Amino acid sequence: MTTRGHRPKAGAATLRLAHLLAARMRNSRDGHLPFAADATARALDVSRRTAMYAAQHLRELSTPSATPPCSAR
């Protein structure tokens, strides 16, 4: 979705965050996982602000309004 232009500012950090969260999700029993911005930023080797922007982009990509209509796919 990031490469198709649905969220132009979602880039490498967003993809790396998605992979990091997916890896953490494997250990989750109930589908919830902690998100510590500072620890996540260190794990991604980015600034705290970049980690928060990446999280925001992921949230926006996961909302129904961010999904393109079927005709656009």
N, CA, C and O atoms as a GROMACS GRO file, in nm:
protein
  292
    1MET      N    1   0.082  -0.120   0.000
    1MET     CA    2   0.000   0.000   0.000
    1MET      C    3   0.086   0.126   0.000
    1MET      O    4   0.047   0.230  -0.054
    2THR      N    5   0.204   0.115   0.060
    2THR     CA    6   0.287   0.234   0.062
    2THR      C    7   0.345   0.262  -0.075
    2THR      O    8   0.365   0.378  -0.111
    3THR      N    9   0.373   0.157  -0.153
    3THR     CA   10   0.433   0.178  -0.285
    3THR      C   11   0.329   0.216  -0.390
    3THR      O   12   0.365   0.265  -0.497
    4ARG      N   13   0.202   0.195  -0.362
    4ARG     CA   14   0.096   0.230  -0.458
    4ARG      C   15   0.048   0.373  -0.442
    4ARG      O   16  -0.040   0.417  -0.516
    5GLY      N   17   0.102   0.447  -0.346
    5GLY     CA   18   0.066   0.585  -0.330
    5GLY      C   19  -0.055   0.611  -0.242
    5GLY      O   20  -0.104   0.723  -0.239
    6HIS      N   21  -0.103   0.509  -0.171
    6HIS     CA   22  -0.217   0.531  -0.083
    6HIS      C   23  -0.180   0.620   0.034
    6HIS      O   24  -0.263   0.692   0.088
    7ARG      N   25  -0.056   0.613   0.072
    7ARG     CA   26  -0.004   0.698   0.180
    7ARG      C   27   0.136   0.738   0.140
    7ARG      O   28   0.232   0.671   0.176
    8PRO      N   29   0.149   0.848   0.065
    8PRO     CA   30   0.278   0.885   0.006
    8PRO      C   31   0.393   0.899   0.106
    8PRO      O   32   0.508   0.869   0.072
    9LYS      N   33   0.365   0.943   0.228
    9LYS     CA   34   0.473   0.962   0.324
    9LYS      C   35   0.509   0.835   0.399
    9LYS      O   36   0.605   0.834   0.476
   10ALA      N   37   0.434   0.729   0.380
   10ALA     CA   38   0.466   0.601   0.444
   10ALA      C   39   0.578   0.537   0.363
   10ALA      O   40   0.558   0.498   0.248
   11GLY      N   41   0.693   0.527   0.424
   11GLY     CA   42   0.807   0.475   0.351
   11GLY      C   43   0.876   0.361   0.424
   11GLY      O   44   0.810   0.275   0.483
   12ALA      N   45   1.006   0.361   0.419
   12ALA     CA   46   1.086   0.252   0.474
   12ALA      C   47   1.064   0.233   0.624
   12ALA      O   48   1.052   0.120   0.671
   13ALA      N   49   1.058   0.343   0.698
   13ALA     CA   50   1.038   0.331   0.843
   13ALA      C   51   0.903   0.269   0.876
   13ALA      O   52   0.890   0.193   0.971
   14THR      N   53   0.802   0.302   0.796
   14THR     CA   54   0.669   0.245   0.817
   14THR      C   55   0.671   0.095   0.792
   14THR      O   56   0.611   0.019   0.868
   15LEU      N   57   0.738   0.053   0.687
   15LEU     CA   58   0.747  -0.090   0.658
   15LEU      C   59   0.827  -0.163   0.764
   15LEU      O   60   0.790  -0.274   0.804
   16ARG      N   61   0.935  -0.102   0.811
   16ARG     CA   62   1.015  -0.164   0.916
   16ARG      C   63   0.935  -0.175   1.045
   16ARG      O   64   0.946  -0.275   1.116
   17LEU      N   65   0.855  -0.073   1.076
   17LEU     CA   66   0.770  -0.078   1.195
   17LEU      C   67   0.666  -0.189   1.180
   17LEU      O   68   0.638  -0.261   1.276
   18ALA      N   69   0.608  -0.202   1.063
   18ALA     CA   70   0.509  -0.308   1.041
   18ALA      C   71   0.571  -0.446   1.063
   18ALA      O   72   0.508  -0.532   1.124
   19HIS      N   73   0.692  -0.466   1.016
   19HIS     CA   74   0.760  -0.594   1.036
   19HIS      C   75   0.793  -0.616   1.184
   19HIS      O   76   0.780  -0.727   1.235
   20LEU      N   77   0.834  -0.510   1.252
   20LEU     CA   78   0.865  -0.520   1.395
   20LEU      C   79   0.740  -0.556   1.474
   20LEU      O   80   0.743  -0.642   1.562
   21LEU      N   81   0.630  -0.489   1.445
   21LEU     CA   82   0.505  -0.518   1.516
   21LEU      C   83   0.454  -0.658   1.483
   21LEU      O   84   0.399  -0.725   1.570
   22ALA      N   85   0.471  -0.701   1.359
   22ALA     CA   86   0.428  -0.836   1.322
   22ALA      C   87   0.508  -0.941   1.400
   22ALA      O   88   0.453  -1.041   1.444
   23ALA      N   89   0.637  -0.917   1.416
   23ALA     CA   90   0.720  -1.009   1.494
   23ALA      C   91   0.676  -1.012   1.640
   23ALA      O   92   0.673  -1.118   1.702
   24ARG      N   93   0.643  -0.895   1.694
   24ARG     CA   94   0.595  -0.890   1.833
   24ARG      C   95   0.459  -0.956   1.847
   24ARG      O   96   0.429  -1.014   1.951
   25MET      N   97   0.377  -0.949   1.743
   25MET     CA   98   0.242  -1.004   1.749
   25MET      C   99   0.245  -1.156   1.766
   25MET      O  100   0.153  -1.214   1.824
   26ARG      N  101   0.348  -1.220   1.715
   26ARG     CA  102   0.359  -1.365   1.727
   26ARG      C  103   0.357  -1.410   1.873
   26ARG      O  104   0.311  -1.519   1.904
   27ASN      N  105   0.408  -1.324   1.963
   27ASN     CA  106   0.414  -1.358   2.104
   27ASN      C  107   0.291  -1.312   2.180
   27ASN      O  108   0.281  -1.335   2.301
   28SER      N  109   0.198  -1.250   2.114
   28SER     CA  110   0.079  -1.196   2.179
   28SER      C  111  -0.032  -1.300   2.181
   28SER      O  112  -0.064  -1.361   2.079
   29ARG      N  113  -0.090  -1.318   2.298
   29ARG     CA  114  -0.200  -1.414   2.310
   29ARG      C  115  -0.334  -1.352   2.275
   29ARG      O  116  -0.423  -1.420   2.223
   30ASP      N  117  -0.351  -1.223   2.304
   30ASP     CA  118  -0.482  -1.160   2.287
   30ASP      C  119  -0.486  -1.057   2.175
   30ASP      O  120  -0.586  -0.988   2.159
   31GLY      N  121  -0.378  -1.044   2.098
   31GLY     CA  122  -0.377  -0.950   1.988
   31GLY      C  123  -0.336  -0.809   2.026
   31GLY      O  124  -0.335  -0.720   1.941
   32HIS      N  125  -0.302  -0.788   2.152
   32HIS     CA  126  -0.255  -0.657   2.197
   32HIS      C  127  -0.104  -0.662   2.215
   32HIS      O  128  -0.049  -0.765   2.252
   33LEU      N  129  -0.040  -0.551   2.188
   33LEU     CA  130   0.102  -0.544   2.215
   33LEU      C  131   0.140  -0.406   2.262
   33LEU      O  132   0.078  -0.306   2.224
   34PRO      N  133   0.241  -0.400   2.346
   34PRO     CA  134   0.284  -0.269   2.397
   34PRO      C  135   0.356  -0.190   2.289
   34PRO      O  136   0.423  -0.246   2.202
   35PHE      N  137   0.339  -0.061   2.295
   35PHE     CA  138   0.411   0.027   2.202
   35PHE      C  139   0.478   0.135   2.284
   35PHE      O  140   0.415   0.233   2.323
   36ALA      N  141   0.605   0.116   2.310
   36ALA     CA  142   0.686   0.216   2.379
   36ALA      C  143   0.762   0.293   2.271
   36ALA      O  144   0.849   0.237   2.204
   37ALA      N  145   0.729   0.417   2.255
   37ALA     CA  146   0.785   0.495   2.144
   37ALA      C  147   0.936   0.500   2.147
   37ALA      O  148   1.001   0.485   2.043
   38ASP      N  149   0.995   0.523   2.264
   38ASP     CA  150   1.141   0.533   2.272
   38ASP      C  151   1.208   0.400   2.239
   38ASP      O  152   1.305   0.396   2.164
   39ALA      N  153   1.156   0.291   2.294
   39ALA     CA  154   1.214   0.159   2.268
   39ALA      C  155   1.197   0.121   2.120
   39ALA      O  156   1.287   0.062   2.060
   40THR      N  157   1.082   0.153   2.065
   40THR     CA  158   1.057   0.122   1.924
   40THR      C  159   1.150   0.203   1.835
   40THR      O  160   1.202   0.151   1.736
   41ALA      N  161   1.169   0.330   1.868
   41ALA     CA  162   1.260   0.414   1.790
   41ALA      C  163   1.402   0.358   1.794
   41ALA      O  164   1.472   0.357   1.693
   42ARG      N  165   1.445   0.312   1.912
   42ARG     CA  166   1.579   0.252   1.922
   42ARG      C  167   1.588   0.125   1.839
   42ARG      O  168   1.688   0.102   1.771
   43ALA      N  169   1.484   0.042   1.843
   43ALA     CA  170   1.484  -0.083   1.767
   43ALA      C  171   1.489  -0.057   1.617
   43ALA      O  172   1.550  -0.134   1.542
   44LEU      N  173   1.426   0.051   1.572
   44LEU     CA  174   1.426   0.086   1.430
   44LEU      C  175   1.544   0.173   1.391
   44LEU      O  176   1.569   0.195   1.272
   45ASP      N  177   1.616   0.223   1.491
   45ASP     CA  178   1.728   0.315   1.470
   45ASP      C  179   1.682   0.441   1.397
   45ASP      O  180   1.743   0.486   1.299
   46VAL      N  181   1.571   0.497   1.448
   46VAL     CA  182   1.517   0.623   1.397
   46VAL      C  183   1.485   0.712   1.516
   46VAL      O  184   1.495   0.669   1.631
   47SER      N  185   1.447   0.835   1.488
   47SER     CA  186   1.408   0.924   1.596
   47SER      C  187   1.271   0.884   1.650
   47SER      O  188   1.195   0.812   1.584
   48ARG      N  189   1.241   0.931   1.770
   48ARG     CA  190   1.111   0.903   1.832
   48ARG      C  191   0.998   0.957   1.743
   48ARG      O  192   0.896   0.892   1.725
   49ARG      N  193   1.018   1.076   1.690
   49ARG     CA  194   0.917   1.138   1.604
   49ARG      C  195   0.891   1.053   1.479
   49ARG      O  196   0.776   1.036   1.438
   50THR      N  197   0.998   1.000   1.419
   50THR     CA  198   0.982   0.915   1.301
   50THR      C  199   0.904   0.789   1.336
   50THR      O  200   0.819   0.746   1.258
   51ALA      N  201   0.932   0.731   1.451
   51ALA     CA  202   0.859   0.611   1.495
   51ALA      C  203   0.711   0.644   1.514
   51ALA      O  204   0.625   0.563   1.479
   52MET      N  205   0.682   0.760   1.570
   52MET     CA  206   0.542   0.798   1.592
   52MET      C  207   0.472   0.826   1.458
   52MET      O  208   0.356   0.788   1.440
   53TYR      N  209   0.541   0.891   1.365
   53TYR     CA  210   0.483   0.913   1.232
   53TYR      C  211   0.454   0.781   1.162
   53TYR      O  212   0.349   0.764   1.100
   54ALA      N  213   0.549   0.687   1.173
   54ALA     CA  214   0.530   0.556   1.110
   54ALA      C  215   0.409   0.485   1.170
   54ALA      O  216   0.331   0.422   1.098
   55ALA      N  217   0.393   0.496   1.301
   55ALA     CA  218   0.276   0.435   1.368
   55ALA      C  219   0.148   0.502   1.320
   55ALA      O  220   0.047   0.435   1.298
   56GLN      N  221   0.151   0.633   1.304
   56GLN     CA  222   0.034   0.705   1.254
   56GLN      C  223  -0.001   0.660   1.112
   56GLN      O  224  -0.118   0.640   1.080
   57HIS      N  225   0.099   0.644   1.028
   57HIS     CA  226   0.075   0.599   0.891
   57HIS      C  227   0.013   0.460   0.890
   57HIS      O  228  -0.079   0.433   0.812
   58LEU      N  229   0.062   0.371   0.976
   58LEU     CA  230   0.005   0.237   0.983
   58LEU      C  231  -0.140   0.241   1.028
   58LEU      O  232  -0.225   0.169   0.973
   59ARG      N  233  -0.170   0.324   1.126
   59ARG     CA  234  -0.310   0.338   1.172
   59ARG      C  235  -0.398   0.388   1.058
   59ARG      O  236  -0.508   0.338   1.038
   60GLU      N  237  -0.350   0.487   0.985
   60GLU     CA  238  -0.429   0.543   0.875
   60GLU      C  239  -0.446   0.443   0.762
   60GLU      O  240  -0.551   0.440   0.697
   61LEU      N  241  -0.345   0.361   0.738
   61LEU     CA  242  -0.357   0.259   0.634
   61LEU      C  243  -0.455   0.149   0.673
   61LEU      O  244  -0.512   0.082   0.586
   62SER      N  245  -0.475   0.131   0.802
   62SER     CA  246  -0.562   0.023   0.846
   62SER      C  247  -0.708   0.065   0.860
   62SER      O  248  -0.794  -0.019   0.886
   63THR      N  249  -0.738   0.193   0.842
   63THR     CA  250  -0.876   0.239   0.853
   63THR      C  251  -0.948   0.216   0.721
   63THR      O  252  -0.887   0.225   0.615
   64PRO      N  253  -1.078   0.187   0.726
   64PRO     CA  254  -1.154   0.164   0.602
   64PRO      C  255  -1.149   0.281   0.505
   64PRO      O  256  -1.153   0.260   0.384
   65SER      N  257  -1.140   0.404   0.554
   65SER     CA  258  -1.140   0.518   0.463
   65SER      C  259  -1.012   0.525   0.381
   65SER      O  260  -1.010   0.588   0.275
   66ALA      N  261  -0.904   0.461   0.428
   66ALA     CA  262  -0.779   0.460   0.355
   66ALA      C  263  -0.776   0.354   0.247
   66ALA      O  264  -0.686   0.354   0.162
   67THR      N  265  -0.872   0.263   0.248
   67THR     CA  266  -0.878   0.157   0.150
   67THR      C  267  -0.940   0.209   0.020
   67THR      O  268  -1.048   0.268   0.023
   68PRO      N  269  -0.873   0.188  -0.092
   68PRO     CA  270  -0.928   0.237  -0.218
   68PRO      C  271  -1.051   0.159  -0.259
   68PRO      O  272  -1.067   0.044  -0.218
   69PRO      N  273  -1.139   0.218  -0.337
   69PRO     CA  274  -1.255   0.144  -0.386
   69PRO      C  275  -1.211   0.029  -0.476
   69PRO      O  276  -1.101   0.032  -0.531
   70CYS      N  277  -1.295  -0.069  -0.490
   70CYS     CA  278  -1.260  -0.189  -0.569
   70CYS      C  279  -1.222  -0.155  -0.711
   70CYS      O  280  -1.137  -0.223  -0.769
   71SER      N  281  -1.280  -0.054  -0.768
   71SER     CA  282  -1.252  -0.019  -0.907
   71SER      C  283  -1.111   0.036  -0.924
   71SER      O  284  -1.057   0.033  -1.034
   72ALA      N  285  -1.048   0.087  -0.815
   72ALA     CA  286  -0.916   0.145  -0.824
   72ALA      C  287  -0.807   0.039  -0.809
   72ALA      O  288  -0.689   0.070  -0.830
   73ARG      N  289  -0.841  -0.082  -0.773
   73ARG     CA  290  -0.740  -0.185  -0.751
   73ARG      C  291  -0.693  -0.247  -0.878
   73ARG      O  292  -0.607  -0.335  -0.875
   0.00000   0.00000   0.00000
